[in-house]
Every structure is written in structure tokens, then in C-alpha cells.
């Protein structure tokens, strides 16, 4: 940048030497500029390859299912994802309006959720990914396994809940 400023000052001060200065600057600077441009092009090419590799390695699937709240405790497998997930995000709510649902995420080793009952949200440190209902009348779902084509949840029924739970999920490979 200093060379360019010096050249501009010299050109303005002495137009007689302009052709010589420009020729000298071009001979000295073009190889350096070409080398720098070549390095930038190589860096961009490498970055483009890394981005392509990352985006092709991240696979996800969005889906949904329902849970009859009167169903007994037990394991349920959800299939049709097309791959074995490594991470699951679930958003759930009960039919019938009102604010009652949860947002949960995790893998088979660690799960967390935040649940909403009316207007009182609470963070759960439990192992449940899904909580539908409140207090002592609910269904909770815990991620048991990631399977070849989906996942298995262990549902636990507490009390005598009723209604239909709606669960949307985002599974990551």
C-alpha cells in the first residue's frame, strides 16, 4: 500500500517520469500480486472442498408421530428415517389447546427438556426427552436407542392422562 501511495505522489509531482515509474512498479509488483492471488485461490478452493464435505456429511430428517396418552408404559420404535441417528430434537404438545408441551434434545447418553404447563416453563434435569401432561398426570418419553432406521423411546405413563400428544422431531445423522 505504501508503494502505491508513493507512486501516486510521484506521478502527481512529476508527470515526466510516469511511464518509467509505472513500468518499474509493474515489473516488481505483478509477480507478487500473482503469487498472492494464487494463494487466495488455493485457500478458497480448499475451503469450498471442506464446506462440501461437511454439508454432504450432515444428514437430517424431519418427521412427526402421535402418542395416545392412555397407552400403557413401554418401548416404541419409530422407523423410516433412512439412517441411524446420532442426535434427536423433539417438540411436543397436547391436543386441546392451552400451553402444554415440551422441547427436548439429546443422544442416548444425555437428554434434557424444557416443558410448559400453562404459562410456567421449567427446565428438567431428568432423562426424559418428552413430557406431555403435568404433575402426576403425564406421559414422558426417554430415548432408549438409536436404531438402524430410526430410534426407540421408552414411554412412562403416570396417573391417568388423556388426549393425544403430537411430537415433531428432527433427527441428525
N, C-alpha and C positions, 0 to 999 in steps of 0.2 A: 504494500500500500504506500510505503514511503517513496519507493521508486516512482510510482505513478504520479504522486504529488510533485516530486522533484521535476519529473519530465514535463508536467503541465506548467509548472512555474517557468522552466527554461523555455518552453515553447512560447509562452506569453511574453517573456522578456526578450527573446532573441529568435524571431521567426526565420532568420537566415540559416540557422543550424537545425531546423526542424526535421529535414529529411534524414540527416545523419543520426540525430537522436532517436528517431523512430526506428530506423534500421538497426541501430545498436540494441535498443530495447527489445525489438522483435527477435533478434538472433539469440539474445541471452535469456529471454523470458519464455518463449514458446516451448522449448523442451521441458522446462519446469512445469508450466501450465499443463502440458500434455500428460506428464507423469502424474500430477495431482488429479487430473480428470480421470485418468486410467484407474487410479487407486479408488476414487469415489465410485466409478462404475463397478469395479470388482466388489466393493463393500455393499453396494445396493443389490448386486446380483446374489451375493451370499445371504443378505437379509431377506430377499424375496424367496430364496430356497427355504430358509428357516420358517418363514411365515407359512409357506405352502405345506411344509412338513407338519407344522403344528396344527393348521386348520384341517388337514386330512386325518390327523390322529385323534382329533376331538370329535366324538360321535355322541349324539344325544337323541332322545326320543321323548316326545310329549304324549301323554295318554291320560285316561281317566277311568274310574270304576266307582261303583256304589257299594255301600255296606248297609244291610238291613240291621238296624240297631237291636232287634230282638234275637238275632242269631247268637248261638252259644259261643263260648270261648273256644279257640282253636287256631290252627295254622291254615293260611290260604295262600296258594301260589298264584301269581299274576304273570302270565306269559304273553308272548307275541311281540316282545321288544325288538328281537333280532340280534341281540348281543348280550353278553354278561356285563351288567353294570358294575361300576366301582363307587358311584355316589348317587344318592337319591334325594330329591327335594319334593315334598308333598304339601299341598294346600288343600284344606278340607273345611266343609261346613255342613250343617244340618239343614234339611228341608224345613220349610215352615217360617222362614223369615227370622228376624232378630239377628243379633250379633252373637254367633256361637260357632266357633271353628278353631282351627289351628294351622300353623305353618311349622313344618318340621323338616329337618335335613340330617343327613349322616351317612355313615357307612356301617358295616356290621360291627365295628369296634366301638364306635361312639356316635350317639344320636342326641339331638336336642330338639325342643319345640317351644313355641310360644303359643299359648291358647287364649281364646277370647270368650268370655261369657258375659253377655250383655255388654257393658262398656268397660269391663275391668280386665285388661290384659295381664297375663302373668307368665313369667319365664319358668319353664320346667327344667329341672336338672335331672329328671328321670330318664330312663332309657326309652321311653315311648316317643315315636316319631309323630303319631297322630293321636289327637284327643278329641273325641266327639261326645258332647254332653257336659255335665258339670257335677261337682261334688261327689256324691255317691251313686249317681245315675249316669253311667257313661260307657263308652267303648273306647279302648285305647289300642293302638296298633304299634308293635315293635318290629323293626326289621330283623328278621331271623337269618336269612341267607340271600346272597346274590346267586342266581341260578344261570344256567347256560343261555336261557332265552327270557329272563325276567328276574323276579325276586319273590321271596316268601315273607309274609308278615305273620306274626303271632298276635291274634286279637284276644283281648281280655275284656269280658263283659262284667260290669259292676252294677249291681242293682237291677232295675227293670227298665232300661231305656227303650224308647220307641222312636219311630221315624226312619228316615233314610239319610245316611251320611253320603255326601258327594266328595270324592277325592280326585284331585288332579295331580299328576306327577310329572317330573322332569328327571329322566334317568340319564346319567353320563357314563360313557364307556371309559 
